[in-house]
Amino acid sequence: MKRVHVTLLVALGAVGLIVLDQSQSAPLNPYTAPPMLALGSGLAASGAHCAAPPPPQ
């Protein structure tokens, strides 16, 4: 295989994953979605391990 073939194969795979994701996902509601950038908005981080309080000792 040459590089062109590998590049096309990877690009086709990426496009296939995007199409699969779009076909399986429900559309987002922009009115209930969190802000993209919440810098200085006062909103607390949630939903990630970095937002969890430390375990009790």
mmCIF entry with sequence, helices, sheets and N, C-alpha, C, O atoms, coordinates in Angstrom:
data_MODEL
# 
_entry.id   MODEL 
# 
_entity.id                         1 
_entity.type                       polymer 
_entity.pdbx_number_of_molecules   1 
# 
_entity_poly.entity_id                      1 
_entity_poly.type                           'polypeptide(L)' 
_entity_poly.nstd_linkage                   no 
_entity_poly.nstd_monomer                   no 
_entity_poly.pdbx_seq_one_letter_code       MKRVHVTLLVALGAVGLIVLDQSQSAPLNPYTAPPMLALGSGLAASGAHCAAPPPPQ 
_entity_poly.pdbx_seq_one_letter_code_can   MKRVHVTLLVALGAVGLIVLDQSQSAPLNPYTAPPMLALGSGLAASGAHCAAPPPPQ 
_entity_poly.pdbx_strand_id                 A 
# 
loop_
_entity_poly_seq.entity_id 
_entity_poly_seq.num 
_entity_poly_seq.mon_id 
_entity_poly_seq.hetero 
1 1  MET n 
1 2  LYS n 
1 3  ARG n 
1 4  VAL n 
1 5  HIS n 
1 6  VAL n 
1 7  THR n 
1 8  LEU n 
1 9  LEU n 
1 10 VAL n 
1 11 ALA n 
1 12 LEU n 
1 13 GLY n 
1 14 ALA n 
1 15 VAL n 
1 16 GLY n 
1 17 LEU n 
1 18 ILE n 
1 19 VAL n 
1 20 LEU n 
1 21 ASP n 
1 22 GLN n 
1 23 SER n 
1 24 GLN n 
1 25 SER n 
1 26 ALA n 
1 27 PRO n 
1 28 LEU n 
1 29 ASN n 
1 30 PRO n 
1 31 TYR n 
1 32 THR n 
1 33 ALA n 
1 34 PRO n 
1 35 PRO n 
1 36 MET n 
1 37 LEU n 
1 38 ALA n 
1 39 LEU n 
1 40 GLY n 
1 41 SER n 
1 42 GLY n 
1 43 LEU n 
1 44 ALA n 
1 45 ALA n 
1 46 SER n 
1 47 GLY n 
1 48 ALA n 
1 49 HIS n 
1 50 CYS n 
1 51 ALA n 
1 52 ALA n 
1 53 PRO n 
1 54 PRO n 
1 55 PRO n 
1 56 PRO n 
1 57 GLN n 
# 
_struct_asym.id          A 
_struct_asym.entity_id   1 
# 
loop_
_struct_conf.conf_type_id 
_struct_conf.id 
_struct_conf.pdbx_PDB_helix_id 
_struct_conf.beg_label_comp_id 
_struct_conf.beg_label_asym_id 
_struct_conf.beg_label_seq_id 
_struct_conf.pdbx_beg_PDB_ins_code 
_struct_conf.end_label_comp_id 
_struct_conf.end_label_asym_id 
_struct_conf.end_label_seq_id 
_struct_conf.pdbx_end_PDB_ins_code 
_struct_conf.beg_auth_comp_id 
_struct_conf.beg_auth_asym_id 
_struct_conf.beg_auth_seq_id 
_struct_conf.end_auth_comp_id 
_struct_conf.end_auth_asym_id 
_struct_conf.end_auth_seq_id 
_struct_conf.pdbx_PDB_helix_class 
_struct_conf.details 
_struct_conf.pdbx_PDB_helix_length 
HELX_P HELX_P1 AA1 ARG A 3  ? GLN A 24 ? ARG A 3  GLN A 24 1 ? 22 
HELX_P HELX_P2 AA2 HIS A 49 ? ALA A 51 ? HIS A 49 ALA A 51 5 ? 3  
# 
_struct_conf_type.id          HELX_P 
_struct_conf_type.criteria    ? 
_struct_conf_type.reference   ? 
# 
loop_
_atom_site.group_PDB 
_atom_site.id 
_atom_site.type_symbol 
_atom_site.label_atom_id 
_atom_site.label_alt_id 
_atom_site.label_comp_id 
_atom_site.label_asym_id 
_atom_site.label_entity_id 
_atom_site.label_seq_id 
_atom_site.pdbx_PDB_ins_code 
_atom_site.Cartn_x 
_atom_site.Cartn_y 
_atom_site.Cartn_z 
_atom_site.occupancy 
_atom_site.B_iso_or_equiv 
_atom_site.pdbx_formal_charge 
_atom_site.auth_seq_id 
_atom_site.auth_comp_id 
_atom_site.auth_asym_id 
_atom_site.auth_atom_id 
_atom_site.pdbx_PDB_model_num 
ATOM 1   N N  . MET A 1 1  ? 0.837   -1.187 0.000  1.00 0.00 ? 1  MET A N  1 
ATOM 2   C CA . MET A 1 1  ? 0.000   0.000  0.000  1.00 0.00 ? 1  MET A CA 1 
ATOM 3   C C  . MET A 1 1  ? 0.880   1.247  0.000  1.00 0.00 ? 1  MET A C  1 
ATOM 4   O O  . MET A 1 1  ? 1.933   1.300  0.636  1.00 0.00 ? 1  MET A O  1 
ATOM 5   N N  . LYS A 1 2  ? 0.423   2.206  -0.709 1.00 0.00 ? 2  LYS A N  1 
ATOM 6   C CA . LYS A 1 2  ? 1.135   3.475  -0.733 1.00 0.00 ? 2  LYS A CA 1 
ATOM 7   C C  . LYS A 1 2  ? 0.476   4.438  0.242  1.00 0.00 ? 2  LYS A C  1 
ATOM 8   O O  . LYS A 1 2  ? -0.610  4.179  0.760  1.00 0.00 ? 2  LYS A O  1 
ATOM 9   N N  . ARG A 1 3  ? 1.144   5.536  0.477  1.00 0.00 ? 3  ARG A N  1 
ATOM 10  C CA . ARG A 1 3  ? 0.620   6.516  1.439  1.00 0.00 ? 3  ARG A CA 1 
ATOM 11  C C  . ARG A 1 3  ? -0.733  7.070  1.029  1.00 0.00 ? 3  ARG A C  1 
ATOM 12  O O  . ARG A 1 3  ? -1.570  7.366  1.882  1.00 0.00 ? 3  ARG A O  1 
ATOM 13  N N  . VAL A 1 4  ? -0.947  7.210  -0.252 1.00 0.00 ? 4  VAL A N  1 
ATOM 14  C CA . VAL A 1 4  ? -2.232  7.744  -0.719 1.00 0.00 ? 4  VAL A CA 1 
ATOM 15  C C  . VAL A 1 4  ? -3.359  6.803  -0.313 1.00 0.00 ? 4  VAL A C  1 
ATOM 16  O O  . VAL A 1 4  ? -4.426  7.248  0.110  1.00 0.00 ? 4  VAL A O  1 
ATOM 17  N N  . HIS A 1 5  ? -3.122  5.507  -0.442 1.00 0.00 ? 5  HIS A N  1 
ATOM 18  C CA . HIS A 1 5  ? -4.148  4.546  -0.073 1.00 0.00 ? 5  HIS A CA 1 
ATOM 19  C C  . HIS A 1 5  ? -4.430  4.579  1.426  1.00 0.00 ? 5  HIS A C  1 
ATOM 20  O O  . HIS A 1 5  ? -5.584  4.518  1.851  1.00 0.00 ? 5  HIS A O  1 
ATOM 21  N N  . VAL A 1 6  ? -3.378  4.677  2.215  1.00 0.00 ? 6  VAL A N  1 
ATOM 22  C CA . VAL A 1 6  ? -3.555  4.722  3.665  1.00 0.00 ? 6  VAL A CA 1 
ATOM 23  C C  . VAL A 1 6  ? -4.281  6.003  4.060  1.00 0.00 ? 6  VAL A C  1 
ATOM 24  O O  . VAL A 1 6  ? -5.166  5.972  4.915  1.00 0.00 ? 6  VAL A O  1 
ATOM 25  N N  . THR A 1 7  ? -3.925  7.105  3.461  1.00 0.00 ? 7  THR A N  1 
ATOM 26  C CA . THR A 1 7  ? -4.575  8.384  3.757  1.00 0.00 ? 7  THR A CA 1 
ATOM 27  C C  . THR A 1 7  ? -6.058  8.325  3.407  1.00 0.00 ? 7  THR A C  1 
ATOM 28  O O  . THR A 1 7  ? -6.897  8.774  4.188  1.00 0.00 ? 7  THR A O  1 
ATOM 29  N N  . LEU A 1 8  ? -6.380  7.785  2.260  1.00 0.00 ? 8  LEU A N  1 
ATOM 30  C CA . LEU A 1 8  ? -7.783  7.676  1.867  1.00 0.00 ? 8  LEU A CA 1 
ATOM 31  C C  . LEU A 1 8  ? -8.542  6.727  2.784  1.00 0.00 ? 8  LEU A C  1 
ATOM 32  O O  . LEU A 1 8  ? -9.703  6.979  3.107  1.00 0.00 ? 8  LEU A O  1 
ATOM 33  N N  . LEU A 1 9  ? -7.911  5.655  3.200  1.00 0.00 ? 9  LEU A N  1 
ATOM 34  C CA . LEU A 1 9  ? -8.552  4.711  4.098  1.00 0.00 ? 9  LEU A CA 1 
ATOM 35  C C  . LEU A 1 9  ? -8.848  5.341  5.458  1.00 0.00 ? 9  LEU A C  1 
ATOM 36  O O  . LEU A 1 9  ? -9.926  5.137  6.016  1.00 0.00 ? 9  LEU A O  1 
ATOM 37  N N  . VAL A 1 10 ? -7.903  6.096  5.984  1.00 0.00 ? 10 VAL A N  1 
ATOM 38  C CA . VAL A 1 10 ? -8.110  6.773  7.271  1.00 0.00 ? 10 VAL A CA 1 
ATOM 39  C C  . VAL A 1 10 ? -9.191  7.844  7.142  1.00 0.00 ? 10 VAL A C  1 
ATOM 40  O O  . VAL A 1 10 ? -10.042 7.970  8.022  1.00 0.00 ? 10 VAL A O  1 
ATOM 41  N N  . ALA A 1 11 ? -9.164  8.618  6.052  1.00 0.00 ? 11 ALA A N  1 
ATOM 42  C CA . ALA A 1 11 ? -10.174 9.658  5.837  1.00 0.00 ? 11 ALA A CA 1 
ATOM 43  C C  . ALA A 1 11 ? -11.562 9.037  5.703  1.00 0.00 ? 11 ALA A C  1 
ATOM 44  O O  . ALA A 1 11 ? -12.535 9.564  6.242  1.00 0.00 ? 11 ALA A O  1 
ATOM 45  N N  . LEU A 1 12 ? -11.654 7.913  4.981  1.00 0.00 ? 12 LEU A N  1 
ATOM 46  C CA . LEU A 1 12 ? -12.929 7.236  4.833  1.00 0.00 ? 12 LEU A CA 1 
ATOM 47  C C  . LEU A 1 12 ? -13.423 6.704  6.172  1.00 0.00 ? 12 LEU A C  1 
ATOM 48  O O  . LEU A 1 12 ? -14.619 6.760  6.458  1.00 0.00 ? 12 LEU A O  1 
ATOM 49  N N  . GLY A 1 13 ? -12.513 6.187  6.995  1.00 0.00 ? 13 GLY A N  1 
ATOM 50  C CA . GLY A 1 13 ? -12.885 5.709  8.322  1.00 0.00 ? 13 GLY A CA 1 
ATOM 51  C C  . GLY A 1 13 ? -13.399 6.836  9.200  1.00 0.00 ? 13 GLY A C  1 
ATOM 52  O O  . GLY A 1 13 ? -14.383 6.664  9.919  1.00 0.00 ? 13 GLY A O  1 
ATOM 53  N N  . ALA A 1 14 ? -12.737 7.992  9.149  1.00 0.00 ? 14 ALA A N  1 
ATOM 54  C CA . ALA A 1 14 ? -13.171 9.138  9.951  1.00 0.00 ? 14 ALA A CA 1 
ATOM 55  C C  . ALA A 1 14 ? -14.551 9.613  9.502  1.00 0.00 ? 14 ALA A C  1 
ATOM 56  O O  . ALA A 1 14 ? -15.412 9.902  10.333 1.00 0.00 ? 14 ALA A O  1 
ATOM 57  N N  . VAL A 1 15 ? -14.757 9.692  8.206  1.00 0.00 ? 15 VAL A N  1 
ATOM 58  C CA . VAL A 1 15 ? -16.062 10.116 7.693  1.00 0.00 ? 15 VAL A CA 1 
ATOM 59  C C  . VAL A 1 15 ? -17.126 9.093  8.080  1.00 0.00 ? 15 VAL A C  1 
ATOM 60  O O  . VAL A 1 15 ? -18.246 9.464  8.430  1.00 0.00 ? 15 VAL A O  1 
ATOM 61  N N  . GLY A 1 16 ? -16.785 7.820  8.018  1.00 0.00 ? 16 GLY A N  1 
ATOM 62  C CA . GLY A 1 16 ? -17.729 6.776  8.412  1.00 0.00 ? 16 GLY A CA 1 
ATOM 63  C C  . GLY A 1 16 ? -18.124 6.879  9.872  1.00 0.00 ? 16 GLY A C  1 
ATOM 64  O O  . GLY A 1 16 ? -19.294 6.708  10.214 1.00 0.00 ? 16 GLY A O  1 
ATOM 65  N N  . LEU A 1 17 ? -17.147 7.160  10.745 1.00 0.00 ? 17 LEU A N  1 
ATOM 66  C CA . LEU A 1 17 ? -17.461 7.327  12.168 1.00 0.00 ? 17 LEU A CA 1 
ATOM 67  C C  . LEU A 1 17 ? -18.344 8.542  12.407 1.00 0.00 ? 17 LEU A C  1 
ATOM 68  O O  . LEU A 1 17 ? -19.254 8.490  13.234 1.00 0.00 ? 17 LEU A O  1 
ATOM 69  N N  . ILE A 1 18 ? -18.092 9.618  11.705 1.00 0.00 ? 18 ILE A N  1 
ATOM 70  C CA . ILE A 1 18 ? -18.918 10.823 11.859 1.00 0.00 ? 18 ILE A CA 1 
ATOM 71  C C  . ILE A 1 18 ? -20.346 10.549 11.395 1.00 0.00 ? 18 ILE A C  1 
ATOM 72  O O  . ILE A 1 18 ? -21.304 10.954 12.053 1.00 0.00 ? 18 ILE A O  1 
ATOM 73  N N  . VAL A 1 19 ? -20.488 9.864  10.266 1.00 0.00 ? 19 VAL A N  1 
ATOM 74  C CA . VAL A 1 19 ? -21.824 9.541  9.759  1.00 0.00 ? 19 VAL A CA 1 
ATOM 75  C C  . VAL A 1 19 ? -22.549 8.615  10.728 1.00 0.00 ? 19 VAL A C  1 
ATOM 76  O O  . VAL A 1 19 ? -23.736 8.804  10.996 1.00 0.00 ? 19 VAL A O  1 
ATOM 77  N N  . LEU A 1 20 ? -21.848 7.618  11.255 1.00 0.00 ? 20 LEU A N  1 
ATOM 78  C CA . LEU A 1 20 ? -22.458 6.705  12.227 1.00 0.00 ? 20 LEU A CA 1 
ATOM 79  C C  . LEU A 1 20 ? -22.889 7.452  13.487 1.00 0.00 ? 20 LEU A C  1 
ATOM 80  O O  . LEU A 1 20 ? -23.975 7.210  14.013 1.00 0.00 ? 20 LEU A O  1 
ATOM 81  N N  . ASP A 1 21 ? -22.043 8.358  13.969 1.00 0.00 ? 21 ASP A N  1 
ATOM 82  C CA . ASP A 1 21 ? -22.381 9.131  15.161 1.00 0.00 ? 21 ASP A CA 1 
ATOM 83  C C  . ASP A 1 21 ? -23.593 10.017 14.917 1.00 0.00 ? 21 ASP A C  1 
ATOM 84  O O  . ASP A 1 21 ? -24.485 10.098 15.762 1.00 0.00 ? 21 ASP A O  1 
ATOM 85  N N  . GLN A 1 22 ? -23.631 10.671 13.784 1.00 0.00 ? 22 GLN A N  1 
ATOM 86  C CA . GLN A 1 22 ? -24.758 11.550 13.476 1.00 0.00 ? 22 GLN A CA 1 
ATOM 87  C C  . GLN A 1 22 ? -26.056 10.769 13.318 1.00 0.00 ? 22 GLN A C  1 
ATOM 88  O O  . GLN A 1 22 ? -27.122 11.258 13.690 1.00 0.00 ? 22 GLN A O  1 
ATOM 89  N N  . SER A 1 23 ? -25.975 9.562  12.771 1.00 0.00 ? 23 SER A N  1 
ATOM 90  C CA . SER A 1 23 ? -27.200 8.792  12.561 1.00 0.00 ? 23 SER A CA 1 
ATOM 91  C C  . SER A 1 23 ? -27.711 8.170  13.858 1.00 0.00 ? 23 SER A C  1 
ATOM 92  O O  . SER A 1 23 ? -28.909 7.907  13.969 1.00 0.00 ? 23 SER A O  1 
ATOM 93  N N  . GLN A 1 24 ? -26.846 7.926  14.841 1.00 0.00 ? 24 GLN A N  1 
ATOM 94  C CA . GLN A 1 24 ? -27.242 7.282  16.085 1.00 0.00 ? 24 GLN A CA 1 
ATOM 95  C C  . GLN A 1 24 ? -27.566 8.269  17.208 1.00 0.00 ? 24 GLN A C  1 
ATOM 96  O O  . GLN A 1 24 ? -28.198 7.890  18.194 1.00 0.00 ? 24 GLN A O  1 
ATOM 97  N N  . SER A 1 25 ? -27.144 9.520  17.073 1.00 0.00 ? 25 SER A N  1 
ATOM 98  C CA . SER A 1 25 ? -27.286 10.500 18.155 1.00 0.00 ? 25 SER A CA 1 
ATOM 99  C C  . SER A 1 25 ? -28.576 11.291 18.017 1.00 0.00 ? 25 SER A C  1 
ATOM 100 O O  . SER A 1 25 ? -29.054 11.557 16.914 1.00 0.00 ? 25 SER A O  1 
ATOM 101 N N  . ALA A 1 26 ? -29.121 11.655 19.160 1.00 0.00 ? 26 ALA A N  1 
ATOM 102 C CA . ALA A 1 26 ? -30.280 12.552 19.174 1.00 0.00 ? 26 ALA A CA 1 
ATOM 103 C C  . ALA A 1 26 ? -29.775 13.983 18.989 1.00 0.00 ? 26 ALA A C  1 
ATOM 104 O O  . ALA A 1 26 ? -28.686 14.316 19.455 1.00 0.00 ? 26 ALA A O  1 
ATOM 105 N N  . PRO A 1 27 ? -30.542 14.822 18.323 1.00 0.00 ? 27 PRO A N  1 
ATOM 106 C CA . PRO A 1 27 ? -30.095 16.207 18.137 1.00 0.00 ? 27 PRO A CA 1 
ATOM 107 C C  . PRO A 1 27 ? -30.016 16.948 19.469 1.00 0.00 ? 27 PRO A C  1 
ATOM 108 O O  . PRO A 1 27 ? -30.811 16.701 20.376 1.00 0.00 ? 27 PRO A O  1 
ATOM 109 N N  . LEU A 1 28 ? -29.063 17.844 19.576 1.00 0.00 ? 28 LEU A N  1 
ATOM 110 C CA . LEU A 1 28 ? -28.887 18.618 20.798 1.00 0.00 ? 28 LEU A CA 1 
ATOM 111 C C  . LEU A 1 28 ? -29.922 19.724 20.883 1.00 0.00 ? 28 LEU A C  1 
ATOM 112 O O  . LEU A 1 28 ? -30.310 20.314 19.874 1.00 0.00 ? 28 LEU A O  1 
ATOM 113 N N  . ASN A 1 29 ? -30.360 19.993 22.095 1.00 0.00 ? 29 ASN A N  1 
ATOM 114 C CA . ASN A 1 29 ? -31.257 21.113 22.344 1.00 0.00 ? 29 ASN A CA 1 
ATOM 115 C C  . ASN A 1 29 ? -30.379 22.281 22.793 1.00 0.00 ? 29 ASN A C  1 
ATOM 116 O O  . ASN A 1 29 ? -29.806 22.222 23.881 1.00 0.00 ? 29 ASN A O  1 
ATOM 117 N N  . PRO A 1 30 ? -30.256 23.335 21.994 1.00 0.00 ? 30 PRO A N  1 
ATOM 118 C CA . PRO A 1 30 ? -29.361 24.433 22.360 1.00 0.00 ? 30 PRO A CA 1 
ATOM 119 C C  . PRO A 1 30 ? -29.806 25.188 23.606 1.00 0.00 ? 30 PRO A C  1 
ATOM 120 O O  . PRO A 1 30 ? -29.006 25.905 24.206 1.00 0.00 ? 30 PRO A O  1 
ATOM 121 N N  . TYR A 1 31 ? -31.072 25.040 24.007 1.00 0.00 ? 31 TYR A N  1 
ATOM 122 C CA . TYR A 1 31 ? -31.564 25.762 25.175 1.00 0.00 ? 31 TYR A CA 1 
ATOM 123 C C  . TYR A 1 31 ? -31.230 25.055 26.483 1.00 0.00 ? 31 TYR A C  1 
ATOM 124 O O  . TYR A 1 31 ? -31.263 25.676 27.546 1.00 0.00 ? 31 TYR A O  1 
ATOM 125 N N  . THR A 1 32 ? -30.907 23.764 26.420 1.00 0.00 ? 32 THR A N  1 
ATOM 126 C CA . THR A 1 32 ? -30.542 23.036 27.632 1.00 0.00 ? 32 THR A CA 1 
ATOM 127 C C  . THR A 1 32 ? -29.070 22.639 27.649 1.00 0.00 ? 32 THR A C  1 
ATOM 128 O O  . THR A 1 32 ? -28.596 22.075 28.635 1.00 0.00 ? 32 THR A O  1 
ATOM 129 N N  . ALA A 1 33 ? -28.350 22.921 26.588 1.00 0.00 ? 33 ALA A N  1 
ATOM 130 C CA . ALA A 1 33 ? -26.933 22.568 26.520 1.00 0.00 ? 33 ALA A CA 1 
ATOM 131 C C  . ALA A 1 33 ? -26.117 23.511 27.411 1.00 0.00 ? 33 ALA A C  1 
ATOM 132 O O  . ALA A 1 33 ? -26.453 24.688 27.543 1.00 0.00 ? 33 ALA A O  1 
ATOM 133 N N  . PRO A 1 34 ? -25.063 23.002 28.011 1.00 0.00 ? 34 PRO A N  1 
ATOM 134 C CA . PRO A 1 34 ? -24.207 23.881 28.812 1.00 0.00 ? 34 PRO A CA 1 
ATOM 135 C C  . PRO A 1 34 ? -23.439 24.833 27.895 1.00 0.00 ? 34 PRO A C  1 
ATOM 136 O O  . PRO A 1 34 ? -23.259 24.545 26.712 1.00 0.00 ? 34 PRO A O  1 
ATOM 137 N N  . PRO A 1 35 ? -22.989 25.956 28.431 1.00 0.00 ? 35 PRO A N  1 
ATOM 138 C CA . PRO A 1 35 ? -22.240 26.891 27.592 1.00 0.00 ? 35 PRO A CA 1 
ATOM 139 C C  . PRO A 1 35 ? -20.920 26.279 27.131 1.00 0.00 ? 35 PRO A C  1 
ATOM 140 O O  . PRO A 1 35 ? -20.304 25.504 27.863 1.00 0.00 ? 35 PRO A O  1 
ATOM 141 N N  . MET A 1 36 ? -20.489 26.622 25.925 1.00 0.00 ? 36 MET A N  1 
ATOM 142 C CA . MET A 1 36 ? -19.225 26.100 25.412 1.00 0.00 ? 36 MET A CA 1 
ATOM 143 C C  . MET A 1 36 ? -18.049 26.588 26.250 1.00 0.00 ? 36 MET A C  1 
ATOM 144 O O  . MET A 1 36 ? -17.194 25.805 26.663 1.00 0.00 ? 36 MET A O  1 
ATOM 145 N N  . LEU A 1 37 ? -18.023 27.859 26.485 1.00 0.00 ? 37 LEU A N  1 
ATOM 146 C CA . LEU A 1 37 ? -16.987 28.454 27.321 1.00 0.00 ? 37 LEU A CA 1 
ATOM 147 C C  . LEU A 1 37 ? -17.680 29.148 28.480 1.00 0.00 ? 37 LEU A C  1 
ATOM 148 O O  . LEU A 1 37 ? -18.449 30.088 28.280 1.00 0.00 ? 37 LEU A O  1 
ATOM 149 N N  . ALA A 1 38 ? -17.412 28.688 29.677 1.00 0.00 ? 38 ALA A N  1 
ATOM 150 C CA . ALA A 1 38 ? -18.067 29.247 30.844 1.00 0.00 ? 38 ALA A CA 1 
ATOM 151 C C  . ALA A 1 38 ? -17.056 30.004 31.705 1.00 0.00 ? 38 ALA A C  1 
ATOM 152 O O  . ALA A 1 38 ? -17.115 29.953 32.933 1.00 0.00 ? 38 ALA A O  1 
ATOM 153 N N  . LEU A 1 39 ? -16.149 30.690 31.066 1.00 0.00 ? 39 LEU A N  1 
ATOM 154 C CA . LEU A 1 39 ? -15.113 31.396 31.804 1.00 0.00 ? 39 LEU A CA 1 
ATOM 155 C C  . LEU A 1 39 ? -15.728 32.552 32.587 1.00 0.00 ? 39 LEU A C  1 
ATOM 156 O O  . LEU A 1 39 ? -16.303 33.471 32.004 1.00 0.00 ? 39 LEU A O  1 
ATOM 157 N N  . GLY A 1 40 ? -15.606 32.499 33.889 1.00 0.00 ? 40 GLY A N  1 
ATOM 158 C CA . GLY A 1 40 ? -16.099 33.575 34.735 1.00 0.00 ? 40 GLY A CA 1 
ATOM 159 C C  . GLY A 1 40 ? -17.596 33.633 34.849 1.00 0.00 ? 40 GLY A C  1 
ATOM 160 O O  . GLY A 1 40 ? -18.127 34.654 35.287 1.00 0.00 ? 40 GLY A O  1 
ATOM 161 N N  . SER A 1 41 ? -18.313 32.578 34.475 1.00 0.00 ? 41 SER A N  1 
ATOM 162 C CA . SER A 1 41 ? -19.770 32.627 34.519 1.00 0.00 ? 41 SER A CA 1 
ATOM 163 C C  . SER A 1 41 ? -20.310 32.270 35.898 1.00 0.00 ? 41 SER A C  1 
ATOM 164 O O  . SER A 1 41 ? -21.484 32.503 36.185 1.00 0.00 ? 41 SER A O  1 
ATOM 165 N N  . GLY A 1 42 ? -19.458 31.706 36.754 1.00 0.00 ? 42 GLY A N  1 
ATOM 166 C CA . GLY A 1 42 ? -19.903 31.308 38.073 1.00 0.00 ? 42 GLY A CA 1 
ATOM 167 C C  . GLY A 1 42 ? -20.480 29.904 38.109 1.00 0.00 ? 42 GLY A C  1 
ATOM 168 O O  . GLY A 1 42 ? -20.867 29.422 39.173 1.00 0.00 ? 42 GLY A O  1 
ATOM 169 N N  . LEU A 1 43 ? -20.542 29.242 36.964 1.00 0.00 ? 43 LEU A N  1 
ATOM 170 C CA . LEU A 1 43 ? -21.060 27.881 36.934 1.00 0.00 ? 43 LEU A CA 1 
ATOM 171 C C  . LEU A 1 43 ? -20.016 26.917 37.479 1.00 0.00 ? 43 LEU A C  1 
ATOM 172 O O  . LEU A 1 43 ? -18.838 27.005 37.130 1.00 0.00 ? 43 LEU A O  1 
ATOM 173 N N  . ALA A 1 44 ? -20.448 26.004 38.329 1.00 0.00 ? 44 ALA A N  1 
ATOM 174 C CA . ALA A 1 44 ? -19.524 25.023 38.890 1.00 0.00 ? 44 ALA A CA 1 
ATOM 175 C C  . ALA A 1 44 ? -19.307 23.895 37.892 1.00 0.00 ? 44 ALA A C  1 
ATOM 176 O O  . ALA A 1 44 ? -20.218 23.522 37.153 1.00 0.00 ? 44 ALA A O  1 
ATOM 177 N N  . ALA A 1 45 ? -18.113 23.366 37.878 1.00 0.00 ? 45 ALA A N  1 
ATOM 178 C CA . ALA A 1 45 ? -17.812 22.230 37.014 1.00 0.00 ? 45 ALA A CA 1 
ATOM 179 C C  . ALA A 1 45 ? -18.543 21.006 37.536 1.00 0.00 ? 45 ALA A C  1 
ATOM 180 O O  . ALA A 1 45 ? -18.684 20.829 38.746 1.00 0.00 ? 45 ALA A O  1 
ATOM 181 N N  . SER A 1 46 ? -19.011 20.155 36.619 1.00 0.00 ? 46 SER A N  1 
ATOM 182 C CA . SER A 1 46 ? -19.702 18.933 37.044 1.00 0.00 ? 46 SER A CA 1 
ATOM 183 C C  . SER A 1 46 ? -19.521 17.866 35.986 1.00 0.00 ? 46 SER A C  1 
ATOM 184 O O  . SER A 1 46 ? -19.251 18.161 34.822 1.00 0.00 ? 46 SER A O  1 
ATOM 185 N N  . GLY A 1 47 ? -19.674 16.631 36.405 1.00 0.00 ? 47 GLY A N  1 
ATOM 186 C CA . GLY A 1 47 ? -19.665 15.531 35.461 1.00 0.00 ? 47 GLY A CA 1 
ATOM 187 C C  . GLY A 1 47 ? -18.314 14.975 35.117 1.00 0.00 ? 47 GLY A C  1 
ATOM 188 O O  . GLY A 1 47 ? -18.205 14.181 34.183 1.00 0.00 ? 47 GLY A O  1 
ATOM 189 N N  . ALA A 1 48 ? -17.278 15.357 35.829 1.00 0.00 ? 48 ALA A N  1 
ATOM 190 C CA . ALA A 1 48 ? -15.956 14.828 35.529 1.00 0.00 ? 48 ALA A CA 1 
ATOM 191 C C  . ALA A 1 48 ? -15.256 14.486 36.833 1.00 0.00 ? 48 ALA A C  1 
ATOM 192 O O  . ALA A 1 48 ? -15.635 14.972 37.899 1.00 0.00 ? 48 ALA A O  1 
ATOM 193 N N  . HIS A 1 49 ? -14.249 13.659 36.742 1.00 0.00 ? 49 HIS A N  1 
ATOM 194 C CA . HIS A 1 49 ? -13.544 13.255 37.967 1.00 0.00 ? 49 HIS A CA 1 
ATOM 195 C C  . HIS A 1 49 ? -12.820 14.442 38.610 1.00 0.00 ? 49 HIS A C  1 
ATOM 196 O O  . HIS A 1 49 ? -12.594 14.446 39.821 1.00 0.00 ? 49 HIS A O  1 
ATOM 197 N N  . CYS A 1 50 ? -12.459 15.438 37.816 1.00 0.00 ? 50 CYS A N  1 
ATOM 198 C CA . CYS A 1 50 ? -11.762 16.587 38.386 1.00 0.00 ? 50 CYS A CA 1 
ATOM 199 C C  . CYS A 1 50 ? -12.714 17.495 39.186 1.00 0.00 ? 50 CYS A C  1 
ATOM 200 O O  . CYS A 1 50 ? -12.266 18.355 39.945 1.00 0.00 ? 50 CYS A O  1 
ATOM 201 N N  . ALA A 1 51 ? -14.041 17.295 39.008 1.00 0.00 ? 51 ALA A N  1 
ATOM 202 C CA . ALA A 1 51 ? -15.003 18.105 39.740 1.00 0.00 ? 51 ALA A CA 1 
ATOM 203 C C  . ALA A 1 51 ? -15.467 17.428 41.012 1.00 0.00 ? 51 ALA A C  1 
ATOM 204 O O  . ALA A 1 51 ? -16.201 18.019 41.803 1.00 0.00 ? 51 ALA A O  1 
ATOM 205 N N  . ALA A 1 52 ? -15.042 16.187 41.212 1.00 0.00 ? 52 ALA A N  1 
ATOM 206 C CA . ALA A 1 52 ? -15.478 15.446 42.403 1.00 0.00 ? 52 ALA A CA 1 
ATOM 207 C C  . ALA A 1 52 ? -14.698 15.913 43.619 1.00 0.00 ? 52 ALA A C  1 
ATOM 208 O O  . ALA A 1 52 ? -13.510 16.217 43.514 1.00 0.00 ? 52 ALA A O  1 
ATOM 209 N N  . PRO A 1 53 ? -15.353 15.973 44.773 1.00 0.00 ? 53 PRO A N  1 
ATOM 210 C CA . PRO A 1 53 ? -14.630 16.348 45.991 1.00 0.00 ? 53 PRO A CA 1 
ATOM 211 C C  . PRO A 1 53 ? -13.652 15.249 46.384 1.00 0.00 ? 53 PRO A C  1 
ATOM 212 O O  . PRO A 1 53 ? -13.848 14.091 46.014 1.00 0.00 ? 53 PRO A O  1 
ATOM 213 N N  . PRO A 1 54 ? -12.619 15.586 47.116 1.00 0.00 ? 54 PRO A N  1 
ATOM 214 C CA . PRO A 1 54 ? -11.675 14.560 47.522 1.00 0.00 ? 54 PRO A CA 1 
ATOM 215 C C  . PRO A 1 54 ? -12.338 13.547 48.467 1.00 0.00 ? 54 PRO A C  1 
ATOM 216 O O  . PRO A 1 54 ? -13.278 13.899 49.178 1.00 0.00 ? 54 PRO A O  1 
ATOM 217 N N  . PRO A 1 55 ? -11.869 12.316 48.483 1.00 0.00 ? 55 PRO A N  1 
ATOM 218 C CA . PRO A 1 55 ? -12.487 11.310 49.359 1.00 0.00 ? 55 PRO A CA 1 
ATOM 219 C C  . PRO A 1 55 ? -12.249 11.654 50.823 1.00 0.00 ? 55 PRO A C  1 
ATOM 220 O O  . PRO A 1 55 ? -11.207 12.216 51.163 1.00 0.00 ? 55 PRO A O  1 
ATOM 221 N N  . PRO A 1 56 ? -13.202 11.324 51.698 1.00 0.00 ? 56 PRO A N  1 
ATOM 222 C CA . PRO A 1 56 ? -13.028 11.611 53.115 1.00 0.00 ? 56 PRO A CA 1 
ATOM 223 C C  . PRO A 1 56 ? -11.865 10.779 53.698 1.00 0.00 ? 56 PRO A C  1 
ATOM 224 O O  . PRO A 1 56 ? -11.601 9.657  53.264 1.00 0.00 ? 56 PRO A O  1 
ATOM 225 N N  . GLN A 1 57 ? -11.195 11.359 54.677 1.00 0.00 ? 57 GLN A N  1 
ATOM 226 C CA . GLN A 1 57 ? -10.043 10.666 55.272 1.00 0.00 ? 57 GLN A CA 1 
ATOM 227 C C  . GLN A 1 57 ? -10.335 10.219 56.680 1.00 0.00 ? 57 GLN A C  1 
ATOM 228 O O  . GLN A 1 57 ? -9.476  9.621  57.328 1.00 0.00 ? 57 GLN A O  1 
# 
